[in-house]
Amino acid sequence: MGADKPNGIVNYCRRPPQRPFLKRIQYAIWNPEERTFLGRTGKRWGVIGLIYLVMYICIIIFFSICMCGLLSAMDERIPYYTLSESIIGDNPGMGHRPIILENGALIWYDANNMTQINRYVENIDEFLAPYENKSLLANKGENQRDCRDSKPPRNEVCSFDIKQLGPCSRENYYGYRNRTPCIIIKLNRIFDWNPKLIDDPENLPPDMPTDLKNHINSTTLPKERRNIWVSCKGERPADVDALGPLKYWPYPGLSEIYFPYDNTPGYLSPLVAVQLLNPTLHQIINIRCRAWAHNIKFTESLKDRLGSTHFEIMID
């Protein structure tokens, strides 16, 4: 395969020598006559390697400069787009626990079957674990404080004591064993969102439930009304009849001291536990819980469910 060199002049036009198939493969890999590996001499491989080395070094330097510029323009705590400019938007949704993924929003159990009850108890335990064990938080909860009725200073967050949830506790199996199950309700986090509170007893929404109006009217201090209110009801007339009375722990509201959320480490969302005191057994009950604030949009549509969360429960 090598080029003929009579009188030192390379002749590329001559026919390559005829060699057996295996010999041709051997010469394609290493040609001892021209001392080439894969058709190139060591010098040519060196030049190609140097070109690629310089090219990749330039790419790495350019990429590093771009990343440094990008990271210097970003804040670890503050998103570039917030509220209405972000994909999430400025209307917080709601969530609830327990929620078993394979069952979706359905809570279905036999009160005499501890295996079924423990599934829901463990699901709530897992959700509440950071509230009980601060070591599970990113900063071990070092910046948490008992805020009482005042907002914390910058870089500190308010703690939430789950003992406020009363009988909705692990020791009481969150009411599931007694057929008085508790549902833990929370508001989804939106960076820098501040609630416009409904705190004027003389100007309550006309569609607000009567029991919630009564609770607001029973408060004596203005600071007791500084909450995002929470209410739950059956979605259909049959669900309303089957749902029975409800009890909210510690009260049907989320205090304003936990807002706005600003991505401070150690932050934990405030919670409301809704306890079903006497639900109808052996029947699926569709329940919808919603949040009340002037800047929380709510729709009755079962498809969008803005500002609310939906679940079903059936107790055997």
matplotlib code that plots the C-alpha trace (Angstrom):
import matplotlib.pyplot as plt

x = [0.0, 3.0, 3.8, 6.7, 9.7, 12.1, 14.9, 13.3, 10.1, 6.8, 4.7, 1.0, -0.2, 1.2, -1.1, -0.9, 0.6, -1.8, -1.9, -4.2, -7.2, -5.8, -2.6, -4.4, -6.2, -2.8, -1.3, -4.3, -3.6, 0.1, 2.2, 5.8, 7.0, 5.8, 5.6, 2.0, -0.7, -4.2, -2.9, -1.0, 2.5, 3.3, 4.0, 0.6, -1.1, 0.8, -0.4, -4.0, -3.9, -2.4, -5.2, -7.9, -6.3, -6.1, -9.7, -11.2, -9.2, -10.7, -14.2, -13.7, -12.5, -15.4, -17.9, -16.4, -16.6, -20.3, -21.2, -19.4, -21.3, -24.6, -24.1, -22.9, -26.2, -28.3, -29.3, -29.5, -32.6, -34.4, -35.8, -35.3, -39.0, -41.5, -45.2, -47.2, -44.0, -43.2, -44.7, -46.3, -48.1, -49.3, -52.3, -51.3, -52.8, -53.4, -52.2, -53.2, -52.0, -52.4, -52.1, -51.2, -50.0, -51.6, -55.0, -54.7, -57.0, -59.0, -58.6, -60.3, -59.7, -61.4, -61.3, -60.8, -57.8, -54.6, -52.6, -54.7, -54.8, -51.0, -50.5, -52.2, -50.6, -47.1, -47.8, -48.7, -45.7, -43.4, -44.9, -44.7, -41.2, -39.4, -41.8, -40.8, -37.1, -35.3, -32.2, -34.0, -33.9, -31.1, -29.8, -31.1, -33.7, -31.1, -32.9, -36.4, -38.1, -41.4, -42.9, -46.2, -48.0, -45.1, -43.2, -39.6, -36.6, -34.8, -33.0, -35.2, -38.4, -41.4, -41.6, -44.8, -45.6, -47.6, -48.9, -51.4, -53.1, -54.7, -56.1, -54.7, -51.5, -49.6, -50.6, -54.2, -53.5, -54.6, -58.2, -58.3, -58.7, -61.7, -63.4, -62.7, -59.9, -57.8, -56.7, -53.6, -54.1, -51.3, -50.9, -48.4, -45.4, -45.0, -42.0, -42.6, -46.4, -48.2, -51.8, -54.4, -56.3, -60.0, -60.0, -63.0, -66.0, -68.2, -67.1, -66.9, -67.5, -71.2, -70.3, -68.1, -69.4, -71.5, -69.4, -66.3, -68.1, -69.1, -65.5, -64.3, -67.0, -66.2, -62.6, -62.0, -58.6, -57.6, -54.5, -56.7, -58.2, -54.8, -55.1, -55.6, -58.9, -59.5, -62.9, -63.9, -67.3, -68.8, -68.8, -72.3, -75.5, -75.1, -71.5, -72.6, -75.1, -72.6, -69.7, -71.1, -69.5, -65.9, -63.3, -60.3, -57.0, -55.7, -58.2, -59.5, -56.7, -53.0, -51.3, -49.9, -46.6, -45.5, -45.8, -44.2, -42.1, -38.7, -36.7, -35.1, -33.6, -35.5, -38.9, -41.9, -45.4, -48.2, -50.8, -54.4, -55.8, -59.4, -61.0, -64.2, -66.2, -69.0, -68.7, -71.2, -69.6, -69.5, -69.9, -67.5, -67.5, -66.1, -64.6, -63.1, -61.1, -60.3, -58.3, -59.8, -57.9, -58.7, -55.8, -56.5, -58.6, -61.1, -63.1, -65.9, -64.6, -63.5, -60.9, -58.9, -59.5, -57.8, -57.1, -58.3, -57.6, -59.9, -60.0, -62.4, -62.8, -64.6, -64.6, -65.7]
y = [0.0, 2.3, 4.9, 4.0, 6.3, 5.8, 8.4, 9.8, 10.9, 9.6, 7.9, 7.7, 6.3, 2.8, -0.1, -1.1, -4.5, -7.4, -8.9, -11.4, -10.1, -10.4, -8.9, -5.9, -5.4, -5.7, -3.0, -0.8, -0.7, -0.6, -0.2, -1.1, 0.1, 3.7, 3.4, 4.7, 3.8, 3.9, 5.7, 8.5, 8.9, 9.8, 13.4, 13.8, 12.2, 14.6, 17.6, 16.5, 15.8, 19.3, 20.9, 19.1, 19.8, 23.6, 23.5, 21.8, 24.1, 27.1, 25.6, 24.9, 28.5, 30.0, 27.8, 28.7, 32.4, 32.0, 30.1, 32.5, 35.4, 33.6, 32.6, 36.1, 37.4, 34.9, 34.9, 31.6, 32.7, 35.1, 33.6, 35.6, 35.6, 35.9, 36.1, 36.9, 36.8, 33.2, 30.0, 29.3, 32.6, 34.7, 32.5, 29.9, 26.5, 24.1, 20.7, 18.1, 14.9, 12.0, 11.3, 7.8, 8.1, 4.9, 6.0, 9.6, 11.8, 8.9, 8.0, 4.6, 2.4, 0.0, 1.3, -2.2, -2.9, -1.5, -2.2, 0.1, 2.7, 2.6, 3.5, 6.8, 7.4, 6.8, 9.1, 11.9, 11.1, 11.4, 14.8, 16.1, 14.8, 18.1, 19.8, 17.4, 16.8, 20.0, 18.0, 17.1, 20.7, 22.1, 24.3, 22.1, 24.8, 27.1, 30.2, 29.2, 31.1, 31.3, 34.3, 34.5, 37.3, 39.2, 38.6, 37.5, 39.6, 38.9, 35.5, 34.1, 32.0, 31.2, 27.7, 25.7, 23.5, 20.5, 20.1, 22.8, 20.2, 18.8, 15.2, 15.1, 13.5, 10.3, 9.0, 9.3, 7.8, 11.1, 10.1, 7.3, 4.5, 6.3, 7.0, 10.7, 11.2, 14.3, 15.9, 18.2, 21.3, 23.6, 26.5, 26.0, 28.2, 31.2, 33.3, 36.9, 36.4, 38.5, 37.8, 40.5, 39.4, 39.3, 40.8, 43.1, 41.4, 44.0, 43.2, 39.4, 37.7, 36.7, 33.1, 32.5, 29.6, 30.6, 28.7, 30.6, 33.9, 33.1, 32.3, 35.6, 37.5, 35.8, 37.2, 40.1, 41.4, 42.6, 40.4, 37.3, 38.1, 38.4, 35.1, 33.4, 31.6, 27.9, 26.2, 22.7, 21.5, 18.6, 19.2, 18.1, 18.1, 14.4, 15.0, 17.9, 15.7, 12.8, 15.0, 15.9, 18.5, 19.6, 20.8, 22.9, 22.6, 25.0, 27.2, 27.7, 29.9, 30.3, 33.2, 36.1, 35.8, 33.0, 35.1, 36.1, 33.0, 34.2, 30.9, 31.4, 28.0, 26.3, 27.6, 25.4, 26.1, 26.7, 24.0, 23.4, 20.0, 19.4, 16.7, 14.9, 14.4, 12.2, 11.3, 8.9, 5.4, 3.1, 6.1, 8.1, 11.7, 14.3, 17.2, 20.5, 22.8, 26.4, 29.4, 32.8, 36.0, 39.0, 38.0, 34.2, 33.4, 30.5, 28.7, 26.2, 24.3, 20.8, 20.9, 24.0, 24.1, 27.4, 28.2, 24.9, 21.2, 18.2, 14.7, 11.9, 9.8, 6.5, 4.8, 1.2]
z = [0.0, 0.4, -2.3, -4.6, -4.2, -7.2, -7.0, -3.9, -5.8, -4.5, -7.2, -6.1, -9.4, -9.1, -8.3, -4.6, -4.1, -3.9, -0.4, 1.3, 3.1, 6.6, 5.5, 4.2, 7.5, 9.3, 7.0, 7.4, 11.1, 11.1, 7.9, 8.7, 5.3, 5.8, 9.6, 9.7, 12.2, 10.8, 7.7, 9.6, 10.8, 14.3, 13.3, 11.7, 14.7, 16.9, 14.9, 14.9, 18.6, 19.3, 17.2, 19.1, 22.4, 21.7, 20.4, 23.5, 25.8, 24.0, 24.3, 28.0, 28.6, 26.7, 28.5, 31.9, 31.1, 30.0, 33.2, 35.5, 33.8, 34.2, 37.8, 38.7, 37.4, 39.4, 43.1, 44.9, 46.8, 44.4, 41.2, 38.0, 37.3, 40.1, 40.7, 37.5, 35.4, 36.4, 35.1, 38.6, 38.6, 41.5, 42.6, 45.2, 45.0, 47.9, 48.9, 51.4, 53.2, 53.3, 49.6, 48.4, 44.8, 43.5, 44.9, 43.8, 45.9, 47.3, 51.0, 51.5, 54.5, 56.9, 60.4, 61.7, 59.5, 61.1, 57.9, 55.9, 58.7, 59.0, 55.4, 55.9, 59.3, 57.9, 54.9, 57.3, 59.5, 56.6, 55.7, 59.3, 59.9, 59.3, 61.7, 64.5, 63.7, 62.7, 61.8, 58.5, 57.4, 55.3, 58.1, 61.0, 61.7, 63.4, 62.3, 63.4, 66.2, 68.0, 66.3, 68.2, 66.5, 64.8, 61.6, 62.0, 60.9, 57.7, 57.5, 60.3, 59.9, 62.1, 63.6, 63.5, 66.5, 65.3, 68.9, 67.8, 65.7, 68.8, 68.4, 64.9, 66.2, 65.7, 69.1, 68.1, 64.6, 63.2, 64.0, 61.4, 64.0, 65.5, 62.2, 62.7, 60.2, 59.9, 56.7, 56.8, 54.6, 53.4, 51.0, 48.1, 48.3, 45.9, 46.2, 47.4, 47.5, 50.1, 51.0, 50.9, 54.0, 54.6, 58.1, 58.2, 59.8, 58.2, 54.7, 54.4, 51.1, 50.7, 49.6, 52.7, 54.8, 57.8, 60.3, 59.0, 59.3, 62.8, 63.7, 62.3, 64.1, 67.3, 67.3, 69.6, 68.5, 65.0, 65.0, 65.4, 62.0, 60.2, 58.5, 55.2, 56.0, 55.1, 54.7, 53.5, 52.2, 50.3, 46.5, 45.8, 47.9, 48.7, 49.8, 52.1, 53.8, 54.2, 55.3, 58.7, 61.1, 60.8, 63.3, 62.3, 64.3, 65.6, 63.8, 60.2, 59.1, 58.2, 60.0, 58.0, 59.9, 57.6, 54.5, 52.2, 51.4, 50.4, 50.1, 53.5, 54.7, 57.4, 56.3, 57.0, 55.7, 58.2, 58.4, 59.2, 60.2, 59.2, 61.2, 60.1, 63.3, 62.0, 58.4, 56.8, 56.5, 53.4, 51.1, 48.9, 50.0, 47.7, 49.6, 48.5, 50.7, 49.6, 50.8, 51.4, 50.6, 48.3, 46.0, 45.9, 42.8, 43.2, 40.6, 41.0, 38.0, 39.0, 36.2, 37.2, 40.9, 41.5, 45.1, 46.4, 46.8, 46.3, 47.8, 48.4, 51.5, 52.1, 55.5, 56.0]

ax = plt.figure().add_subplot(projection="3d")
ax.plot(x, y, z, "-o")
ax.set_aspect("equal")
plt.show()
